[in-house]
Each structure stands twice: as C-alpha cells, then as structure tokens.
Amino acid sequence: MSSNKIWTGNMTFILAAAGSAVGLGNIWKFPYMVGSNGGSAFVIIYLICILAIGFPVMVSEILIGKYARKSPINSLVRIIQEFKLNLSWKFLGVLGALAGVIILSYYSVFAGMAFSYIFKVFPQGLENPSQYSSDYFNDLSASPINLIFWHTLFIVITSIIVGIGVVKGIGRSVNILMPFLFFFIILISIYSSFIGDLETTISFLFKPDFSVITPQIVISAMGQAFFSLSIGMGAIMAYGAYMPEKQMIGKTVVTIIFLDTFVALAAGIAIFPVVFSNPSLEITAGPGLIFETLPVAFYTLPYGSLFSIIFFVLISIAALSSSISLLEPFTAWIEESKKLNRFSIVIILSIFVWILGLGSIFSFNIWSEVKFFGLNFLGLLDYFTNNIMLPIGGFLVAILIGWVMPKNFLKEKLKLRKCLFEVFYFSLRYIAPSSIALIFLYSVF
Ligand code: PHE
C-alpha cells in the first residue's frame, strides 16, 4: 500500500475509530438493551467486558492492521506468511467481513428510521405527546414502503462514501461530526436530567442488583460490548492500516474506549429520566425506545423541534461513520485483488445488503409472526452477529496475538511501559479468551 493511504495526524485516526465505535450502538441500542435487561446488572457486566475483553482485543486488531497495512483479510494473510502460520487463520478475516455486511443490513434499517425523524415535527398543543410518539413509531414500523425508502437512502449514502475511499471520504467527514455529537449528547442529557426523573435513572443504571442476572443478560452484555466498540469483525483492524506509523496504539485505544463508553452512558442519562417520568413510556420498549422517548423530551423543550432536527441529524451522521466501517473490510479486500474497482465492489455488496435488510424491515410488519428459535428475522441476525460472530472473532484475535505471535514482536510494536505491557499481555492471553469461552458456555448450558 502506498503511503498516501495513511491518514495525516493522530486525531484523524482517533476520530475515525471513535466514529466507527460511536453510533447507533451507543445511542439507540445501549439504552434499550439496558432497559430490557434489568438495568445496572447489564451495565456493570458491560463495563467489565469493555475493560477485560474490549481493550486487549482492540489493541490487537489495530496492531494487525497497522503492521500489515492491508485489508483485514490480506493483513492476516501477510502475517500468516511472515510468521509461517496455518492458512486457516485467514478464516478469521472472512468471518469478520461477512459479519460486517450482515450487521449493515439491519443497521441501515434503524439508521434509516433516524433519518426519517429529521423530517418529523410533532404538531403543537398535543394532549398526550408520549402516546402520539408511540403511535407515530408504530405507524412508521408498520409500513414496509416507508422503511424501505429510508433504508435505501441510508445504503446509498454509505456506498457513496465508501466508494470515494477511506482517506478522502472517511477521514474528512469524521473530523467535523464527532466533536459536535459529543457536545450535543451532553447537552441533552443535562436537559433530560432536569425535566425527568434523574434519581430513579441513577439507581436503575448504577445501583448493583445482581439478583436479576441470567445467562441471557451476560451474553447480551458481552455482545453489546463487541458491537459498540466495533471489534471482532475487522472494522477497527481495517482502520489500523491507515494509522500513522508514529501513533501509539495503547493510548489511542484508551481514548476510543473512553469516548465510546461516555457516549453510551450519556445516552442512557438522556433517555431514562424521560421514560421514568412518563407513565405511557416503557423502559422495556425494545428497539423503538429512543424513537418513542426522545421526541417527547424535545417536545417540552423550548425550540424543541429545532433541537430534535439537529439531534437526529447527528445520530444519522454517527450512524454513517459506523456504517462505512462495516462495509470497508469486505470492500478493501476485494479491491486488493484488483479485479474490480471500488465503486463496482461497493455497488454489488450494497445490493446484497439492501436485499438482506428487507428481511429486517418485514420483521416489523408482514413477517412479525415468522419466528426462528423464538426470534424474528431481525432478532436472529442481531443475536447471531453480536453474540456469536463478533465474540468468536474477538476470541480468535486474542489467541492469534496472545498465543501464536511471538511476545517480543508485540513488545516492540506496542512500546508500552513494562508493567502496562504485562497487564495487557495477561489479559490478552488469559482473561479475554477465557471470559469469552466461559460466557459462551454459561449461556448455552
Ligand atoms: N460500533 C458501531 C455502533 O456502536 C456499530 C459497529 C459494529 C460498527 C461493528 C462497526 C463494526 O453503532
């Protein structure tokens, strides 16, 4: 790869990786998962997974990309060749690239919904805004045509950015968006805390209640940690290939993880106070939670419709900076084979993603009764990717970097202080893989 495909400045890498990590996973998914999975127990397990599994796996992924400077699959191939490893390690990259396009298929359905809310202004003088909001969400999800329209629009925009290429398309856009988003989410959480029930929110989110823990909650919290950090599928590995040579991986990962966790918790604090103070809103509302709740908060806010527009624009852009990283690993891999140009690859992949997305759209309406293992099509894809594919990807990365690659290689590349390196190495070799394996076993038996 030529050096013109490396981002200039440390900040661009951080913003791009944080742009990938911070997305619907934080603002849309984290609150509803917490709401449906018993609150604090989920939050605490989630935070433990972020530290014990997320940190070492993210460092390892970036290391692979930065060292080999290729798409995730070809970076693995390069490492296989240089270190004379078994060829089947390539499977790890293929699994990840596939997970990316599968996730994108339903991600874009929800991102499309966020788009549609940019154009939705609630009429003045409503007697029961919460009821109005729930009804509006139910109408939107009952209409396949509407959802298909927004899903299509989102995929087209994602494809254009990925088609333009990572350095130009991705590097620039995140520089503007991310700071804006942070500012806004803080503002809204402060406002919600004032108008809603902050006390109940804080005890719901942080007061430990381990009596509610079930295997299902544990595996969902781990899956959410993988999803939210964009690890286990090569997204961050793909960006690692564009990281400036001098940038330090360890420090960068700490920043990304901090930003990601901060936005997720802030989203919780933006949403729950409103839910707890409105009897017609349910914390267990599931995927519709933010769409039913936030408009109610905005409704009572002076200049609320303006804030609502800005907020949904920001969520949509946050979703875009994540969706491009879902499509990038597969695209970059095929591009390197030099058989097709970037735009043609993106078009072919997007058509596949679009068709698969229809299944998720129909899960809200015409297929809502079609169940596989008790889940609808959307639920099945979500469960399979987050709770199975990403953790397997993370497990294999930990084994590859922690057990197969020489320790000296890592030491030399990471340049961490000795004690920090030992902590990292121990968690990579022992804590991360054994926790993933134990959580799997716990949830199966
Ligand atoms: N982390 C993104 C989010 O929170 C989603 C994502 C998952 C992006 C996996 C890339 C890879 O919205």
Boltz pocket constraint, residues with backbone or C-beta under 6 A from the ligand:
constraints:
  - pocket:
      binder: B
      contacts: [[A, 20], [A, 21], [A, 22], [A, 23], [A, 24], [A, 25], [A, 26], [A, 103], [A, 226], [A, 227], [A, 228], [A, 229], [A, 230], [A, 231], [A, 233], [A, 235], [A, 318], [A, 322], [A, 323], [A, 325], [A, 326]]
      max_distance: 6.0
